[in-house]
Amino acid sequence: MALKHWLRRVTRHTRLSLQAGGVPQLGTPPFLILFVNSICNLKCEHCFVWDRLNQRDDLGLDEIAALSAELGRVENLNLSGGEPFMRADLAEVCRLFVAQNATRQIYVPTNGYYRDRTVDAVERILAESPELDLLALEFSLDGTAAFHDRFRGNPRSFANAMETIDAVTRVQQRDARLRIHAISTVTSDNVEEIRKLTTYLYDRHPAMDHHNLAIIRGDRKNPSLQGPALDAYRDLDAYARRLWAPREQGRFGAVVDPMLTWAKLRTALERRQVVPCLAGRLSAVVYANGDVGVCETLASHPVLGNLRERGFREIWRSAEAEQARERIRCRACHCTNEVFLWPSLTFQPHWLARALLGARAWRRPLPLAGSERQPVALDARGLPTSPGDAAPRER
């Protein structure tokens, strides 16, 4: 079984590396970011699609089915929103791609607010898509409870997310294909908050096996939010990597994480595209209303067309799409968005080797000593707090 799994991964890596190198010349993208809805119940200050939320023109299931029919193999499907679990037919969307596009890995970022909806959808996805290898829920959290709730504009946001994690943990005990991750967007405001948060999550949720630390990006709802100081981000990442090391062993993609951090830090420091980006070749974005793009950074790469006016393949092979790919090839843009940086790094052997050496990724992180762990105070509900419940800056 282990040999069969290893051969599948080698075959997949070879296939995607060839596609990254232009073989076939231009197929449909194997990595798809699909915004399944625009409906969201929170008002997150770092949201980069805030001006697209809560519209009434989201694609219907039949329109998503038409998109799926135009695409070839979709190796990795990232279902974004809005809040994806507010879409009632999310399991049917997943089933489409698993059945028609041989999708075996699905990632769903979520605010975790709706416990029962989330559990019902997850159970349906796993039951109705037995071919699926991985369903990863990525709980988006910004800091300790009071900080997170103010940042998200809802006093129940953190507590509800914890209840939802507990509930899906029980599902995971029955089906190991479900993985539970956290993701935090790091800004200049919340570095120490996230240090407390990641310690709390590690202790509170033993089924959670990964905490991703993204650097804020895009045209955020609150334009005064800035990225973290890079030394502070590097220290936070090193702390989290050492903290989570015992659970990272054997996790799919864990070996790439230090290389990804290396690439993000170099990109942010040098303000240029360090790793040649494969957005527009390996990756595509489809928004909730059917707009198609090569990247989520619309300021650099405007929408190419809409699925209600033209088919995906026509848009993907259009002059506008080729112009966007040419701008990317010429490195006219740069970002630290992991959704695009991860496949760009992983499936270009030269850059994978450079990142391996640069990050010294073969080195295992030393476990944290007890004295090095960030102390976390808890309130009466058992939720993490900070002294004075430090809030985001007044805007």
Residue, then its C-alpha position, 0 to 999 in steps of 0.5 A: m500500500a505504501l509503495k502504491h501511494w508513493l508511485r501515485r505521488v511520483t506520477r502526479h508530480t511528474r505529470l504536473s511538472l511536465q504541464a508546468g514546463g509546457v507539456p501539453q502546450l496549454g491545457t486547462p488548469p489543474f489547480l482551480i480556485l472556485f468561489v462557490n458563493s459570495i454570501c458571508n455572515l462576517k465583516c473581516e477587516h483583511c478580506f480582499v473580496w469585500d466588494r464582491l460579497n453578498q451579491r445575488d448573482d452567484l452561479g447555480l449548480d447547473e452553471i458550475a456543472a457546465l464549467s466542470a464539463e469544460l475542464g480536464r483533470v482538476e488535481n486540487l480544488n480550493l472552494s472559497g467564498g463568501e462562507p462556503f458552508m452557507r451554500a446548501d449544495l456544496a456537497e453536490v459541487c464537490r461531487l461534480f468535480v470528483a466524478q467529472n474531473a478526477t479531483r482527489q484533493i479539496y480544500v475549504p477555507t471557512n470561518g467555522y461559524y455554522r457548526d451543524r451546516t458544516v458537519d452536515a456538508v462534510e459528512r455528505i461530501l465524504a459519503e458521496s465522494p468515496e474516490l476523494d483522498l483528502l478534504a481539508l477544512e482550513f479554519s480562518l482565525d486571527g488571534t485570541a477570542a476578543f481580538h478575533d471577534r472584534f476583527r470579524g465583527n461578531p461576538r460569537s465568531f471565535a467560540n462558534a469556530m471552536e465548537t465547529i472544530d470539535a464537531v468535525t473532529r468527531v467526523q474525522q475519527r470516523d473518516a481519516r480523509l478529513r483533515i483539520h487545519a487553521i489559517s491566519t492572516v498575519t498583519s502588523d497588528n496581530v503577530e503576538e496574538i497569533r503566537k498565543l492563538t497557535t499555542y492555544l490551538y495546538d493544546r486545545h485541538p489535538a486533531m488539528d495538524h497544521h496552522n498556516l500563516a499567510i501574509i496579508r495581501g490584496d485590496r483588503k477591506n481595511p486599507s490601513l492594515q499593513g503586513p508584518a515586519l519580516d523579522a517578526y513574521r520569520d520568528l512567528d513562523a519558526y515558533a509555529r513550525r517548532l510547536w507543530a512539528p510533532r503533528e507535521q510528520g507525514r502530512f501531505g505537503a509538510v516538506v514544502d512548507p519551509m520552502l514556501t516560507w523561504a519563497k514568501l520572505r524573499t518575495a516580500l523582502e525583494r518586492r519582486q517575483v522570485v519564483p516564476c509564477l505559474a498562475g494562468r498555466l497551472s492555476a485559475v480563479v472563477y469567482a461566484n458570479g462566473d468571472v474568470g481570472v488568472c489570479e486573485t490579485l485583480a489590481s494586477h490581473p483584471v477579470l478576463g471574461n464571464l462564463r455567462e458570456r463565453g465558455f471557460r476554454e474560450i476565455w482561457r485561450s483568449a488574447e486577454a488571457e495570453q496577455a495576462r500570462e505574458r505579464i506574469r512571465c515578465r514578472a510584472c507582478h509579485c505576491t506571497n499568495e500561497v495558493f499560487l506560490w505553492p504549485s509554482l514552487t513545487f512543480q518547477p524542479h529547478w526552483l524546488a531545488r533552490a528553495l530546498l537549499g535556501a530553506r535547508a528544508w531537510r533540517r527537522p525543527l527542534p521541539l519547543a522547550g516548556s520555557e519557550r512556549q507562549p503562555v496563554a491565559l484563558d477566560a471563564r469559557g476556556l477561550p484564549t485571552s490577552p492582557g487587556d484584550a488587545a483590540p485591533r487599532e482604532r480605524 
